[in-house]
Amino acid sequence: MTDKELQILQRYFPEAAIPMVAEAYTQSRFNLRFKRPRASKLGDFRPPRDRNGLCTITLNQDLNPYQILVTFVHELAHYVVYQNHPQRHLEPHGEEWKQTFTQLLLPYLKPEIFPEDILIALKRHLQHIKASSSADTNLAKVMKRYDKKTTEVLTVEDLPEGTVFQLKNGMRFKKGPKRRTRYQCECLDNGRTYSVSGMAEIFLPTEHP
């Protein structure tokens, strides 16, 4: 690993986790890219475009160090499953991926890497693994405590039912009833109903329609 690559890891990951992240990176063959924030995902895994190409793992660069580590392990699990079963079309978050993700994450579950509240949430998460850590509302809520924010952030979960709000993409909604972990919200721009995460960050419009 070059000094530049090590400096990049030090910029994004918890300090105590860097040796294990560096080992995973150097022992595997994939590109690691840090991207501008994407509203639809925290990171992703991409197979090579051609036979001799490398797989690519991308991570949103605005994530806090603990979230970026969990997301890295999430995508690394996709990489390992792909390497082990390159010819099989497996469910993206099926049993093979769940088992691999658990095996990869367990060595990081140490108090010197994660704060106690995140450790507790991650252990619970591993009992009922979801396709994304952000889909686990308890884990997402704990993770948000460590985001760097200059002002208080409102989420859909904070609002009373019937409140009009706006997402980062500019779409306006009226909050509806909760269905499991998401809310059924009417979009005021097209009249359709969408399932919106309770942890989605929102803005309150200055004028209601």
Rosetta silent file (secondary structure, phi, psi, omega in degrees, C-alpha in Angstrom):
SEQUENCE: MTDKELQILQRYFPEAAIPMVAEAYTQSRFNLRFKRPRASKLGDFRPPRDRNGLCTITLNQDLNPYQILVTFVHELAHYVVYQNHPQRHLEPHGEEWKQTFTQLLLPYLKPEIFPEDILIALKRHLQHIKASSSADTNLAKVMKRYDKKTTEVLTVEDLPEGTVFQLKNGMRFKKGPKRRTRYQCECLDNGRTYSVSGMAEIFLPTEHP
SCORE:     score description
SCORE:     0.000 S_00000001
   1 L     0.000  132.308 -179.059    0.000    0.000    0.000 S_00000001
   2 L   -77.492  162.945  177.659    1.362    3.411   -0.961 S_00000001
   3 H   -60.993  -37.457 -179.672    1.621    6.331    1.450 S_00000001
   4 H   -64.693  -43.168  179.025   -1.063    8.149   -0.555 S_00000001
   5 H   -63.765  -40.151  178.559   -3.481    5.218   -0.259 S_00000001
   6 H   -64.581  -40.104  178.657   -2.826    4.990    3.471 S_00000001
   7 H   -62.948  -36.074  178.073   -3.488    8.711    3.886 S_00000001
   8 H   -65.335  -43.855  178.121   -6.831    8.289    2.109 S_00000001
   9 H   -62.609  -39.703 -179.555   -7.848    5.504    4.501 S_00000001
  10 H   -65.837  -26.041 -179.774   -6.790    7.650    7.465 S_00000001
  11 H   -73.533  -31.563 -170.323   -9.037   10.447    6.205 S_00000001
  12 H  -110.069  -30.996 -171.073  -12.185    8.324    6.127 S_00000001
  13 L  -102.543  156.981  173.545  -11.991    5.340    8.500 S_00000001
  14 L   -57.995  138.203 -173.860  -11.782    5.009   12.301 S_00000001
  15 H   -54.848  -44.198 -175.801   -8.092    5.000   13.229 S_00000001
  16 H   -69.868  -16.501 -178.636   -8.159    1.636   15.015 S_00000001
  17 H   -91.417  -13.240 -172.116   -9.783   -0.049   12.001 S_00000001
  18 H   -58.827  -42.932  179.386   -7.239    1.114    9.418 S_00000001
  19 H   -57.316  -42.091 -179.557   -4.823   -1.883    9.722 S_00000001
  20 H   -71.336  -38.779  177.206   -7.648   -4.353    8.986 S_00000001
  21 H   -63.966  -43.362  179.721   -9.097   -2.202    6.189 S_00000001
  22 H   -62.538  -40.160  179.031   -5.641   -1.839    4.651 S_00000001
  23 H   -64.829  -43.796  178.924   -5.088   -5.601    4.836 S_00000001
  24 H   -61.829  -38.415 -178.697   -8.443   -6.318    3.186 S_00000001
  25 H   -70.497  -45.189 -175.889   -7.631   -3.823    0.451 S_00000001
  26 H   -74.495  -28.170 -179.462   -4.084   -5.026   -0.275 S_00000001
  27 H   -83.707  -11.849  179.720   -4.946   -8.734   -0.194 S_00000001
  28 L  -109.512  176.334  179.716   -7.821   -8.293   -2.654 S_00000001
  29 L  -127.986   90.276  176.432   -7.947   -6.887   -6.155 S_00000001
  30 E  -152.447  157.374  173.499  -10.489   -4.100   -6.479 S_00000001
  31 E   -85.441  139.457  176.469  -10.639   -0.372   -7.015 S_00000001
  32 E  -116.741  118.421 -176.040  -11.750    1.695   -4.009 S_00000001
  33 E  -123.895  143.144  176.816  -13.384    5.009   -4.880 S_00000001
  34 E  -111.210  122.308 -170.713  -14.883    7.748   -2.687 S_00000001
  35 E  -109.792  160.965  171.524  -17.824    9.501   -4.331 S_00000001
  36 L   -62.011  154.938 -177.288  -19.849   12.643   -3.825 S_00000001
  37 L   -53.412  135.040  176.120  -22.990   12.079   -1.702 S_00000001
  38 L  -121.373  126.336 -175.096  -25.672    9.997   -3.419 S_00000001
  39 L   -67.673  -27.816 -172.423  -29.202   10.138   -2.030 S_00000001
  40 L   -87.199  -14.166 -176.427  -30.109    6.637   -3.218 S_00000001
  41 L  -160.839  156.489  178.295  -27.190    4.695   -1.700 S_00000001
  42 L   -91.264  -24.935  179.937  -24.275    4.829    0.732 S_00000001
  43 E  -172.901  176.177  174.176  -21.980    2.787   -1.486 S_00000001
  44 E  -158.207  167.073  177.076  -21.981    0.070   -4.115 S_00000001
  45 E  -119.849  134.424  179.905  -20.097   -2.860   -5.628 S_00000001
  46 E  -128.136  124.723  175.100  -19.518   -3.181   -9.350 S_00000001
  47 L   -64.327  164.364  179.399  -18.157   -6.285  -11.121 S_00000001
  48 L   -65.140  149.838 -179.618  -15.407   -5.734  -13.726 S_00000001
  49 L   -77.597  -24.295  178.373  -16.480   -4.469  -17.125 S_00000001
  50 L  -140.453  173.303 -172.766  -14.260   -6.965  -18.923 S_00000001
  51 L   -58.788  -36.526 -176.521  -12.457  -10.244  -18.188 S_00000001
  52 L   -97.597    4.515 -177.903   -9.182   -8.604  -17.153 S_00000001
  53 L   -83.248  174.135  179.566  -10.698   -5.658  -15.303 S_00000001
  54 L  -105.328  150.355  170.383  -11.012   -5.057  -11.580 S_00000001
  55 E   -68.602  160.013 -179.991  -14.099   -4.928   -9.414 S_00000001
  56 E  -131.294  132.909  171.839  -14.917   -1.522   -7.934 S_00000001
  57 E  -112.584  126.952  176.828  -16.203   -0.553   -4.494 S_00000001
  58 E  -116.176  146.781  179.882  -17.499    2.996   -4.106 S_00000001
  59 E  -134.230  141.031  176.000  -18.325    4.783   -0.844 S_00000001
  60 E   -69.969  128.470 -172.971  -20.010    8.124   -0.214 S_00000001
  61 L   -78.318   -6.889 -179.234  -17.342   10.479    1.076 S_00000001
  62 L   -93.037    0.540 -178.563  -19.699   12.405    3.377 S_00000001
  63 L   -72.145  149.647  175.075  -20.376    9.442    5.696 S_00000001
  64 L   -70.722  161.675 -173.124  -19.072    9.518    9.252 S_00000001
  65 H   -56.219  -36.059 -178.044  -16.126    7.110    9.908 S_00000001
  66 H   -72.980  -40.113  177.746  -18.281    4.427   11.538 S_00000001
  67 H   -67.691  -37.956 -178.817  -20.876    4.449    8.764 S_00000001
  68 H   -69.012  -31.957  177.373  -18.212    4.369    6.088 S_00000001
  69 H   -68.512  -46.315  179.226  -16.585    1.344    7.755 S_00000001
  70 H   -62.855  -40.068  179.213  -19.860   -0.599    7.929 S_00000001
  71 H   -66.419  -38.999  176.646  -20.624    0.343    4.317 S_00000001
  72 H   -59.964  -46.333  179.799  -17.142   -0.776    3.251 S_00000001
  73 H   -64.580  -38.822  176.640  -17.643   -4.174    4.891 S_00000001
  74 H   -56.348  -49.467 -177.949  -21.104   -4.407    3.282 S_00000001
  75 H   -73.875  -32.926  176.344  -19.634   -3.875   -0.193 S_00000001
  76 H   -62.328  -35.762  176.789  -16.595   -6.046    0.559 S_00000001
  77 H   -62.347  -39.279  175.271  -19.004   -8.893    1.297 S_00000001
  78 H   -61.097  -41.734  179.711  -20.448   -8.440   -2.208 S_00000001
  79 H   -61.285  -47.159 -177.897  -16.899   -8.623   -3.589 S_00000001
  80 H   -63.541  -43.719  178.360  -16.097  -11.838   -1.694 S_00000001
  81 H   -61.661  -41.919  179.218  -19.350  -13.509   -2.772 S_00000001
  82 H   -62.936  -42.288  179.941  -18.657  -12.498   -6.379 S_00000001
  83 H   -65.433  -35.994 -178.328  -15.124  -13.919   -6.209 S_00000001
  84 H   -78.995  -27.182 -176.889  -16.379  -17.183   -4.742 S_00000001
  85 L  -135.251   61.052 -174.167  -19.315  -17.575   -7.143 S_00000001
  86 L   -64.975  -24.910 -175.787  -18.463  -15.621  -10.347 S_00000001
  87 L   -98.763   -5.796 -176.347  -20.708  -17.722  -12.576 S_00000001
  88 L   -99.136  141.699  176.929  -23.740  -17.938  -10.288 S_00000001
  89 L   -97.161   90.794 -176.992  -26.579  -15.436  -10.217 S_00000001
  90 L   -94.415  158.521  173.246  -27.215  -15.198   -6.486 S_00000001
  91 L   -61.036  132.585 -175.814  -29.632  -12.975   -4.612 S_00000001
  92 L   -53.626  -37.727 -179.418  -27.744   -9.710   -3.917 S_00000001
  93 L  -125.164   42.823  178.811  -28.463   -9.946   -0.182 S_00000001
  94 L   -80.810 -167.362 -175.056  -29.174  -13.645    0.093 S_00000001
  95 H   -62.003  -38.449  179.369  -27.808  -16.155    2.588 S_00000001
  96 H   -60.659  -44.222 -179.829  -24.322  -16.265    1.036 S_00000001
  97 H   -68.292  -42.931 -179.066  -23.980  -12.502    1.347 S_00000001
  98 H   -59.486  -44.480  179.957  -25.440  -12.390    4.887 S_00000001
  99 H   -64.885  -41.304 -179.767  -23.025  -15.059    6.125 S_00000001
 100 H   -66.908  -44.407  178.609  -20.067  -13.335    4.457 S_00000001
 101 H   -59.154  -44.200  179.252  -21.025   -9.905    5.794 S_00000001
 102 H   -61.724  -46.970 -179.544  -21.303  -11.294    9.325 S_00000001
 103 H   -61.494  -38.121 -178.359  -17.917  -13.036    9.108 S_00000001
 104 H   -75.321  -33.924 -175.618  -16.238   -9.895    7.788 S_00000001
 105 H   -79.524  -34.132 -173.868  -17.833   -7.511   10.284 S_00000001
 106 H   -52.097  -42.877 -179.853  -17.280   -9.510   13.483 S_00000001
 107 H   -63.088  -19.600 -179.965  -13.508   -8.752   13.756 S_00000001
 108 H   -87.389  -10.924 -174.773  -14.324   -5.007   13.733 S_00000001
 109 L   -80.063   73.242 -178.785  -16.811   -5.204   16.615 S_00000001
 110 L  -129.841  147.192 -178.812  -14.400   -3.898   19.224 S_00000001
 111 L   -64.682  -21.604  177.542  -14.733   -0.965   21.659 S_00000001
 112 L   -78.400  -11.038  178.912  -11.542    0.580   20.311 S_00000001
 113 L  -105.043  -50.299 -177.708  -13.189    0.852   16.880 S_00000001
 114 L  -112.195  143.808  170.462  -16.871    1.568   17.559 S_00000001
 115 L   -61.955  159.175 -174.619  -18.559    3.526   20.374 S_00000001
 116 H   -59.408  -41.242 -177.650  -20.648    1.390   22.721 S_00000001
 117 H   -65.672  -35.963  177.130  -24.026    2.497   21.330 S_00000001
 118 H   -71.475  -38.415  176.971  -23.022    1.581   17.777 S_00000001
 119 H   -57.549  -46.176  179.631  -21.609   -1.757   18.943 S_00000001
 120 H   -61.912  -44.623 -178.853  -24.930   -2.641   20.562 S_00000001
 121 H   -65.783  -37.947  179.814  -26.868   -1.580   17.452 S_00000001
 122 H   -68.239  -39.252  178.464  -24.556   -3.540   15.135 S_00000001
 123 H   -64.220  -38.023  175.746  -24.872   -6.719   17.190 S_00000001
 124 H   -67.578  -39.190  179.671  -28.647   -6.413   16.983 S_00000001
 125 H   -59.039  -39.555 -178.388  -28.359   -5.700   13.264 S_00000001
 126 H   -69.489  -17.250  177.344  -26.495   -8.966   12.716 S_00000001
 127 H   -77.094  -28.102  178.505  -29.378  -10.893   14.225 S_00000001
 128 L  -142.038   76.380 -173.547  -31.732   -9.653   11.494 S_00000001
 129 L   -68.705  132.429  176.021  -29.569   -8.354    8.660 S_00000001
 130 L  -104.502  166.478 -176.726  -31.241   -6.003    6.196 S_00000001
 131 L   -63.405  -24.184  178.643  -30.154   -5.201    2.656 S_00000001
 132 L  -142.884  143.378  178.325  -28.827   -1.824    3.818 S_00000001
 133 H   -63.322  -27.368  179.176  -27.727   -0.535    7.207 S_00000001
 134 H   -72.164  -17.807  177.038  -29.897    2.538    6.557 S_00000001
 135 H   -78.543  -16.233  174.557  -32.947    0.234    6.366 S_00000001
 136 L   -88.162   99.734 -171.421  -32.337   -0.702   10.000 S_00000001
 137 H   -62.386  -35.631  178.724  -33.930    2.345   11.607 S_00000001
 138 H   -64.796  -46.634  179.275  -32.398    1.717   15.032 S_00000001
 139 H   -65.101  -42.264 -179.713  -28.878    1.417   13.584 S_00000001
 140 H   -62.251  -39.502 -179.331  -29.408    4.408   11.283 S_00000001
 141 H   -65.501  -42.027  178.880  -30.585    6.540   14.196 S_00000001
 142 H   -66.737  -42.143 -179.861  -27.531    5.635   16.297 S_00000001
 143 H   -60.220  -36.872 -176.176  -25.178    6.243   13.363 S_00000001
 144 H   -65.132  -20.887  177.845  -26.617    9.726   12.807 S_00000001
 145 L   -61.326  -21.596 -174.386  -25.410   10.787   16.247 S_00000001
 146 L  -106.815    6.943  173.900  -21.893   10.825   14.813 S_00000001
 147 L   -72.500  146.989  176.412  -22.604   12.787   11.645 S_00000001
 148 L   -85.844  110.291 -179.012  -20.964   16.185   11.417 S_00000001
 149 L  -128.934  137.860  177.799  -23.830   18.684   11.365 S_00000001
 150 L   -89.410  -20.869  178.181  -23.767   22.437   11.821 S_00000001
 151 L  -134.792  162.739  178.962  -27.520   22.595   12.439 S_00000001
 152 L   -66.339  135.963 -177.738  -30.131   20.227   13.826 S_00000001
 153 L  -100.885  131.420  175.233  -31.350   17.775   11.215 S_00000001
 154 E   -95.511  143.823  175.043  -35.028   16.898   10.853 S_00000001
 155 E  -123.224  166.287  179.021  -36.137   13.483    9.621 S_00000001
 156 H   -56.728  -37.763 -178.486  -39.493   12.151    8.464 S_00000001
 157 H   -60.721  -27.811 -177.033  -39.791   10.292   11.766 S_00000001
 158 H   -75.318  -14.985 -170.189  -39.715   13.613   13.681 S_00000001
 159 L   -93.232  146.355  171.579  -42.833   14.975   11.955 S_00000001
 160 L   -68.853  152.420  177.073  -46.497   14.587   12.942 S_00000001
 161 L   -61.132  138.059 -178.820  -48.669   12.742   10.415 S_00000001
 162 L    96.841   -8.840 -179.710  -50.064   15.123    7.817 S_00000001
 163 L   -72.672  139.480  175.969  -47.044   17.453    7.836 S_00000001
 164 E   -88.679  133.664 -179.652  -45.819   18.712    4.466 S_00000001
 165 E  -144.116  170.470 -178.572  -42.078   18.306    3.899 S_00000001
 166 E  -130.591  135.370  176.374  -39.481   18.364    1.153 S_00000001
 167 E   -85.673  172.213 -178.930  -36.683   15.875    0.443 S_00000001
 168 L   -61.463  -27.837 -179.173  -33.192   16.805   -0.699 S_00000001
 169 L   -80.154    1.056  176.439  -34.161   16.068   -4.293 S_00000001
 170 L    95.037  -12.390 -179.492  -36.794   18.836   -4.130 S_00000001
 171 L   -71.286  140.243 -177.907  -39.891   16.596   -4.147 S_00000001
 172 E  -105.328  140.127 -176.860  -42.664   17.638   -1.724 S_00000001
 173 E  -136.587  160.680  167.729  -44.682   15.159    0.334 S_00000001
 174 E  -113.842  125.067 -175.717  -47.391   14.919    2.951 S_00000001
 175 L   -66.840  132.806  179.107  -46.506   12.455    5.690 S_00000001
 176 L  -114.661 -163.261 -176.248  -48.847    9.474    5.922 S_00000001
 177 L   -70.749  157.416 -179.983  -49.184    6.405    8.155 S_00000001
 178 E   -85.347  135.703  174.336  -46.281    4.174    9.110 S_00000001
 179 E  -123.807   99.878 -175.434  -45.930    0.759    7.499 S_00000001
 180 L    62.485 -107.847 -176.147  -43.275   -1.228    9.407 S_00000001
 181 L  -104.686   -0.286 -176.307  -40.132    0.949    9.096 S_00000001
 182 E  -126.437  164.039 -177.696  -41.305    3.327    6.354 S_00000001
 183 E  -113.255  138.597  176.450  -44.047    5.906    5.903 S_00000001
 184 E   -85.869  108.208 -173.322  -46.624    6.025    3.107 S_00000001
 185 E  -118.754  137.135  177.781  -46.382    9.620    1.900 S_00000001
 186 E   -83.333  127.203  176.287  -48.339   11.400   -0.809 S_00000001
 187 E   -81.281  122.677 -177.584  -46.157   13.261   -3.288 S_00000001
 188 L   -78.783   -8.426 -179.849  -47.651   16.717   -3.838 S_00000001
 189 L   -87.848  -29.769 -178.372  -45.859   17.062   -7.168 S_00000001
 190 L  -134.973   -0.298  177.037  -47.461   14.096   -8.951 S_00000001
 191 L    79.422   -0.139 -179.169  -50.156   12.725   -6.597 S_00000001
 192 L   -83.813  160.725  176.666  -48.471    9.344   -6.211 S_00000001
 193 E  -103.427  132.139 -179.076  -47.835    7.539   -2.929 S_00000001
 194 E  -122.982  151.592  174.740  -44.260    6.676   -1.998 S_00000001
 195 E   -94.074  113.085 -172.710  -42.710    4.617    0.785 S_00000001
 196 E  -114.138  133.064  179.104  -40.277    6.979    2.538 S_00000001
 197 E   -62.243  140.444  177.492  -37.718    6.004    5.154 S_00000001
 198 L   -65.819  -19.810 -178.771  -38.333    7.462    8.606 S_00000001
 199 L   -94.697    2.512  178.500  -34.658    8.450    8.729 S_00000001
 200 L   -63.725  131.564  179.141  -34.740   10.474    5.490 S_00000001
 201 E   -75.870  137.390 -173.308  -33.510   14.029    6.113 S_00000001
 202 E  -133.110  166.959  173.421  -36.117   16.633    5.217 S_00000001
 203 E  -123.961  146.883  175.620  -36.763   20.354    4.899 S_00000001
 204 L   -95.468  119.370 -179.911  -39.953   22.158    5.869 S_00000001
 205 L   -63.932  147.847 -178.939  -41.190   24.371    3.021 S_00000001
 206 L   -72.491  -26.088  178.573  -41.792   27.992    3.943 S_00000001
 207 L  -130.698  129.839  176.484  -45.192   27.922    2.201 S_00000001
 208 L   -83.586  144.478  179.352  -47.613   25.030    2.107 S_00000001
 209 L   -69.961    0.000    0.000  -49.439   24.393   -1.169 S_00000001
